[in-house]
Amino acid sequence: MKSKKLSDKIIIAWLAVLTIGLLSLIGWAVALQNNYHSAVDSLGKQVFDLQMQLNQKSQQK
């Protein structure tokens, strides 16, 4: 009887560890995706700013 309770506790502990690992992996993936999107947004803004500067220079000529 005691060995069954012990194995149940081990299974519950493993499930807890796996759940925490899965949640941290999901959180890491979401953070990575957010960083990627912000990097793409800032790159797009830089390209847009360069285009605006080129347009202003060509209009001044």
DRENRORO-216974 format. One record per residue: residue number from 1; chain; x, y, z of N, C-alpha, C, O, CB in turn. Coordinates in Angstrom, 1 decimal. Glycine has a CB too. Example, Ala and Ser with C-alpha at 12.3 -4.5 7.8 and 13.67 -1.06 7.14 Angstrom:
residues 2
+-----+-------+--------+--------+--------+--------+--------+--------+--------+--------+--------+--------+--------+--------+--------+--------+--------+
!   n ! chain !    n_x !    n_y !    n_z !   ca_x !   ca_y !   ca_z !    c_x !    c_y !    c_z !    o_x !    o_y !    o_z !   cb_x !   cb_y !   cb_z !
+-----+-------+--------+--------+--------+--------+--------+--------+--------+--------+--------+--------+--------+--------+--------+--------+--------+
!   1 !     A !   13.2 !   -5.7 !    7.8 !   12.3 !   -4.5 !    7.8 !   13.2 !   -3.3 !    7.8 !   14.2 !   -3.3 !    8.5 !   11.3 !   -4.5 !    9.0 !
!   2 !     A !   12.8 !   -2.2 !    7.1 !   13.7 !   -1.1 !    7.1 !   12.9 !    0.0 !    7.9 !   13.4 !    1.1 !    8.0 !   14.1 !   -0.6 !    5.7 !
+-----+-------+--------+--------+--------+--------+--------+--------+--------+--------+--------+--------+--------+--------+--------+--------+--------+
END
This chain:
residues 61
+-----+-------+--------+--------+--------+--------+--------+--------+--------+--------+--------+--------+--------+--------+--------+--------+--------+
!   n ! chain !    n_x !    n_y !    n_z !   ca_x !   ca_y !   ca_z !    c_x !    c_y !    c_z !    o_x !    o_y !    o_z !   cb_x !   cb_y !   cb_z !
+-----+-------+--------+--------+--------+--------+--------+--------+--------+--------+--------+--------+--------+--------+--------+--------+--------+
!   1 !     A !    0.8 !   -1.2 !    0.0 !    0.0 !    0.0 !    0.0 !    0.9 !    1.3 !    0.0 !    0.6 !    2.2 !   -0.7 !   -0.9 !    0.0 !    1.2 !
!   2 !     A !    1.9 !    1.2 !    0.9 !    2.8 !    2.4 !    0.9 !    3.5 !    2.6 !   -0.4 !    3.7 !    3.8 !   -0.8 !    3.8 !    2.3 !    2.1 !
!   3 !     A !    4.0 !    1.6 !   -1.0 !    4.7 !    1.7 !   -2.3 !    3.8 !    2.3 !   -3.4 !    4.3 !    3.0 !   -4.2 !    5.3 !    0.3 !   -2.7 !
!   4 !     A !    2.5 !    2.0 !   -3.3 !    1.6 !    2.6 !   -4.3 !    1.5 !    4.1 !   -4.1 !    1.5 !    4.9 !   -5.1 !    0.2 !    1.9 !   -4.2 !
!   5 !     A !    1.4 !    4.5 !   -2.8 !    1.3 !    5.9 !   -2.6 !    2.6 !    6.6 !   -3.0 !    2.6 !    7.8 !   -3.5 !    1.1 !    6.2 !   -1.1 !
!   6 !     A !    3.7 !    6.0 !   -2.8 !    5.0 !    6.6 !   -3.2 !    5.1 !    6.7 !   -4.7 !    5.5 !    7.8 !   -5.2 !    6.2 !    5.7 !   -2.6 !
!   7 !     A !    4.7 !    5.7 !   -5.4 !    4.7 !    5.8 !   -6.9 !    3.7 !    6.9 !   -7.4 !    4.0 !    7.6 !   -8.4 !    4.4 !    4.4 !   -7.5 !
!   8 !     A !    2.6 !    7.0 !   -6.7 !    1.7 !    8.1 !   -7.1 !    2.3 !    9.5 !   -6.9 !    2.2 !   10.3 !   -7.7 !    0.4 !    8.0 !   -6.2 !
!   9 !     A !    3.0 !    9.6 !   -5.8 !    3.7 !   10.9 !   -5.5 !    4.8 !   11.2 !   -6.6 !    5.0 !   12.3 !   -7.0 !    4.3 !   10.9 !   -4.1 !
!  10 !     A !    5.5 !   10.1 !   -7.0 !    6.6 !   10.3 !   -8.0 !    5.9 !   10.7 !   -9.3 !    6.5 !   11.5 !  -10.0 !    7.4 !    8.9 !   -8.2 !
!  11 !     A !    4.8 !   10.0 !   -9.7 !    4.1 !   10.4 !  -10.9 !    3.6 !   11.8 !  -10.9 !    3.8 !   12.6 !  -11.8 !    2.9 !    9.4 !  -11.2 !
!  12 !     A !    3.1 !   12.3 !   -9.7 !    2.6 !   13.6 !   -9.6 !    3.7 !   14.6 !   -9.7 !    3.6 !   15.7 !  -10.3 !    1.8 !   13.8 !   -8.3 !
!  13 !     A !    4.9 !   14.3 !   -9.1 !    6.1 !   15.1 !   -9.1 !    6.5 !   15.3 !  -10.6 !    6.9 !   16.4 !  -11.0 !    7.2 !   14.6 !   -8.2 !
!  14 !     A !    6.6 !   14.1 !  -11.3 !    7.0 !   14.2 !  -12.7 !    6.1 !   15.0 !  -13.5 !    6.5 !   15.8 !  -14.4 !    7.1 !   12.8 !  -13.3 !
!  15 !     A !    4.8 !   14.9 !  -13.3 !    3.8 !   15.7 !  -14.1 !    4.0 !   17.2 !  -13.8 !    3.9 !   18.0 !  -14.7 !    2.4 !   15.3 !  -13.7 !
!  16 !     A !    4.3 !   17.5 !  -12.5 !    4.5 !   18.9 !  -12.1 !    5.7 !   19.4 !  -12.8 !    5.7 !   20.5 !  -13.4 !    4.6 !   19.1 !  -10.6 !
!  17 !     A !    6.8 !   18.6 !  -12.8 !    8.1 !   19.1 !  -13.5 !    7.8 !   19.3 !  -15.0 !    8.3 !   20.3 !  -15.6 !    9.2 !   18.0 !  -13.3 !
!  18 !     A !    7.2 !   18.3 !  -15.6 !    6.9 !   18.4 !  -17.1 !    6.0 !   19.6 !  -17.4 !    6.2 !   20.3 !  -18.4 !    6.2 !   17.1 !  -17.6 !
!  19 !     A !    5.0 !   19.9 !  -16.5 !    4.1 !   21.0 !  -16.8 !    4.9 !   22.3 !  -16.7 !    4.7 !   23.2 !  -17.5 !    2.9 !   21.0 !  -15.8 !
!  20 !     A !    5.7 !   22.4 !  -15.6 !    6.5 !   23.7 !  -15.4 !    7.5 !   23.8 !  -16.6 !    7.6 !   24.9 !  -17.1 !    7.3 !   23.6 !  -14.1 !
!  21 !     A !    8.1 !   22.7 !  -17.1 !    9.0 !   22.8 !  -18.2 !    8.3 !   23.2 !  -19.5 !    8.8 !   24.1 !  -20.2 !    9.7 !   21.5 !  -18.4 !
!  22 !     A !    7.1 !   22.7 !  -19.7 !    6.3 !   23.1 !  -20.9 !    5.9 !   24.5 !  -20.8 !    6.0 !   25.2 !  -21.8 !    5.1 !   22.2 !  -21.0 !
!  23 !     A !    5.5 !   25.0 !  -19.7 !    5.0 !   26.4 !  -19.5 !    6.2 !   27.3 !  -19.8 !    6.1 !   28.4 !  -20.4 !    4.4 !   26.7 !  -18.2 !
!  24 !     A !    7.4 !   27.0 !  -19.2 !    8.6 !   27.8 !  -19.4 !    9.0 !   27.8 !  -20.9 !    9.4 !   28.9 !  -21.4 !    9.7 !   27.4 !  -18.5 !
!  25 !     A !    8.9 !   26.7 !  -21.5 !    9.2 !   26.6 !  -23.0 !    8.3 !   27.5 !  -23.8 !    8.7 !   28.2 !  -24.7 !    9.1 !   25.2 !  -23.5 !
!  26 !     A !    7.0 !   27.5 !  -23.4 !    6.0 !   28.3 !  -24.2 !    6.3 !   29.8 !  -23.9 !    6.3 !   30.6 !  -24.8 !    4.5 !   28.0 !  -23.7 !
!  27 !     A !    6.6 !   30.1 !  -22.7 !    6.9 !   31.5 !  -22.3 !    8.1 !   32.0 !  -23.1 !    8.2 !   33.1 !  -23.5 !    7.1 !   31.6 !  -20.8 !
!  28 !     A !    9.2 !   31.1 !  -23.2 !   10.4 !   31.5 !  -23.9 !   10.1 !   31.7 !  -25.4 !   10.6 !   32.6 !  -26.0 !   11.5 !   30.4 !  -23.7 !
!  29 !     A !    9.3 !   30.8 !  -25.9 !    8.9 !   30.9 !  -27.4 !    8.2 !   32.2 !  -27.6 !    8.4 !   32.9 !  -28.6 !    8.1 !   29.7 !  -27.8 !
!  30 !     A !    7.2 !   32.6 !  -26.7 !    6.5 !   33.8 !  -26.9 !    7.4 !   35.0 !  -26.8 !    7.3 !   36.0 !  -27.6 !    5.3 !   33.9 !  -25.8 !
!  31 !     A !    8.3 !   35.0 !  -25.8 !    9.2 !   36.1 !  -25.6 !   10.1 !   36.3 !  -26.9 !   10.4 !   37.4 !  -27.3 !   10.1 !   35.9 !  -24.4 !
!  32 !     A !   10.6 !   35.1 !  -27.4 !   11.4 !   35.2 !  -28.6 !   10.6 !   35.7 !  -29.8 !   11.2 !   36.5 !  -30.6 !   11.9 !   33.8 !  -28.9 !
!  33 !     A !    9.4 !   35.3 !  -29.9 !    8.5 !   35.8 !  -31.0 !    8.3 !   37.3 !  -30.9 !    8.4 !   38.1 !  -31.9 !    7.2 !   35.1 !  -31.1 !
!  34 !     A !    8.1 !   37.8 !  -29.6 !    7.9 !   39.2 !  -29.4 !    9.1 !   40.0 !  -29.8 !    9.1 !   41.1 !  -30.4 !    7.5 !   39.5 !  -28.0 !
!  35 !     A !   10.3 !   39.5 !  -29.4 !   11.6 !   40.2 !  -29.7 !   11.8 !   40.2 !  -31.2 !   12.2 !   41.2 !  -31.8 !   12.7 !   39.4 !  -29.1 !
!  36 !     A !   11.4 !   39.1 !  -31.9 !   11.5 !   39.1 !  -33.4 !   10.6 !   40.1 !  -34.0 !   11.1 !   40.8 !  -34.9 !   11.2 !   37.7 !  -33.9 !
!  37 !     A !    9.4 !   40.2 !  -33.5 !    8.5 !   41.2 !  -34.1 !    8.9 !   42.6 !  -33.9 !    8.8 !   43.4 !  -34.8 !    7.0 !   41.0 !  -33.5 !
!  38 !     A !    9.4 !   42.9 !  -32.7 !    9.9 !   44.3 !  -32.4 !   11.1 !   44.6 !  -33.3 !   11.3 !   45.7 !  -33.7 !   10.2 !   44.4 !  -30.9 !
!  39 !     A !   12.0 !   43.6 !  -33.5 !   13.2 !   43.8 !  -34.3 !   12.7 !   44.1 !  -35.8 !   13.3 !   45.0 !  -36.4 !   14.1 !   42.6 !  -34.3 !
!  40 !     A !   11.8 !   43.3 !  -36.3 !   11.3 !   43.6 !  -37.6 !   10.6 !   44.9 !  -37.7 !   10.8 !   45.6 !  -38.7 !   10.3 !   42.4 !  -38.0 !
!  41 !     A !    9.8 !   45.3 !  -36.7 !    9.2 !   46.6 !  -36.7 !   10.2 !   47.8 !  -36.7 !   10.1 !   48.7 !  -37.5 !    8.3 !   46.8 !  -35.5 !
!  42 !     A !   11.3 !   47.6 !  -35.9 !   12.3 !   48.7 !  -35.9 !   13.1 !   48.7 !  -37.2 !   13.4 !   49.8 !  -37.7 !   13.3 !   48.5 !  -34.7 !
!  43 !     A !   13.3 !   47.6 !  -37.8 !   14.0 !   47.6 !  -39.1 !   13.1 !   48.2 !  -40.2 !   13.6 !   49.0 !  -41.0 !   14.3 !   46.1 !  -39.5 !
!  44 !     A !   11.8 !   47.9 !  -40.1 !   10.9 !   48.6 !  -41.1 !   10.8 !   50.1 !  -40.9 !   10.7 !   50.8 !  -41.9 !    9.5 !   48.0 !  -40.9 !
!  45 !     A !   10.9 !   50.5 !  -39.7 !   10.9 !   52.0 !  -39.4 !   12.2 !   52.6 !  -39.9 !   12.1 !   53.7 !  -40.5 !   10.7 !   52.2 !  -37.9 !
!  46 !     A !   13.3 !   51.9 !  -39.8 !   14.6 !   52.5 !  -40.3 !   14.5 !   52.6 !  -41.8 !   14.9 !   53.6 !  -42.4 !   15.7 !   51.6 !  -39.9 !
!  47 !     A !   14.0 !   51.6 !  -42.5 !   13.9 !   51.6 !  -43.9 !   12.9 !   52.7 !  -44.4 !   13.2 !   53.5 !  -45.3 !   13.3 !   50.3 !  -44.5 !
!  48 !     A !   11.8 !   52.9 !  -43.7 !   10.9 !   54.0 !  -44.0 !   11.5 !   55.3 !  -43.8 !   11.4 !   56.2 !  -44.6 !    9.6 !   53.9 !  -43.1 !
!  49 !     A !   12.3 !   55.5 !  -42.7 !   13.0 !   56.8 !  -42.5 !   14.0 !   57.1 !  -43.6 !   14.1 !   58.2 !  -44.1 !   13.7 !   56.8 !  -41.1 !
!  50 !     A !   14.7 !   56.0 !  -44.0 !   15.7 !   56.2 !  -45.1 !   15.0 !   56.6 !  -46.4 !   15.5 !   57.5 !  -47.1 !   16.5 !   54.9 !  -45.3 !
!  51 !     A !   13.8 !   56.0 !  -46.7 !   13.1 !   56.4 !  -47.9 !   12.6 !   57.8 !  -47.8 !   12.6 !   58.5 !  -48.8 !   11.9 !   55.4 !  -48.1 !
!  52 !     A !   12.2 !   58.2 !  -46.6 !   11.7 !   59.6 !  -46.5 !   12.9 !   60.6 !  -46.7 !   12.7 !   61.6 !  -47.4 !   11.1 !   59.9 !  -45.0 !
!  53 !     A !   14.1 !   60.3 !  -46.2 !   15.2 !   61.1 !  -46.4 !   15.6 !   61.2 !  -47.8 !   15.9 !   62.3 !  -48.4 !   16.4 !   60.6 !  -45.5 !
!  54 !     A !   15.6 !   60.1 !  -48.5 !   15.9 !   60.0 !  -50.0 !   14.9 !   60.9 !  -50.7 !   15.2 !   61.6 !  -51.7 !   15.9 !   58.6 !  -50.5 !
!  55 !     A !   13.6 !   60.8 !  -50.4 !   12.6 !   61.6 !  -51.1 !   12.8 !   63.0 !  -50.9 !   12.7 !   63.8 !  -51.8 !   11.2 !   61.2 !  -50.6 !
!  56 !     A !   13.1 !   63.4 !  -49.6 !   13.4 !   64.9 !  -49.4 !   14.6 !   65.4 !  -50.1 !   14.6 !   66.5 !  -50.7 !   13.6 !   65.1 !  -47.9 !
!  57 !     A !   15.6 !   64.6 !  -50.2 !   16.8 !   65.0 !  -51.0 !   16.5 !   65.1 !  -52.4 !   17.0 !   66.0 !  -53.1 !   18.0 !   64.0 !  -50.7 !
!  58 !     A !   15.8 !   64.2 !  -53.0 !   15.5 !   64.2 !  -54.4 !   14.5 !   65.4 !  -54.7 !   14.6 !   66.0 !  -55.8 !   14.8 !   62.9 !  -54.9 !
!  59 !     A !   13.7 !   65.8 !  -53.8 !   12.8 !   66.9 !  -54.0 !   13.6 !   68.3 !  -53.9 !   13.2 !   69.2 !  -54.5 !   11.6 !   66.9 !  -53.0 !
!  60 !     A !   14.6 !   68.3 !  -53.1 !   15.4 !   69.5 !  -53.0 !   16.2 !   69.8 !  -54.2 !   16.5 !   71.0 !  -54.5 !   16.3 !   69.4 !  -51.7 !
!  61 !     A !   16.6 !   68.8 !  -55.0 !   17.4 !   69.0 !  -56.2 !   16.7 !   69.7 !  -57.3 !   17.3 !   70.0 !  -58.3 !   17.9 !   67.7 !  -56.7 !
+-----+-------+--------+--------+--------+--------+--------+--------+--------+--------+--------+--------+--------+--------+--------+--------+--------+
END
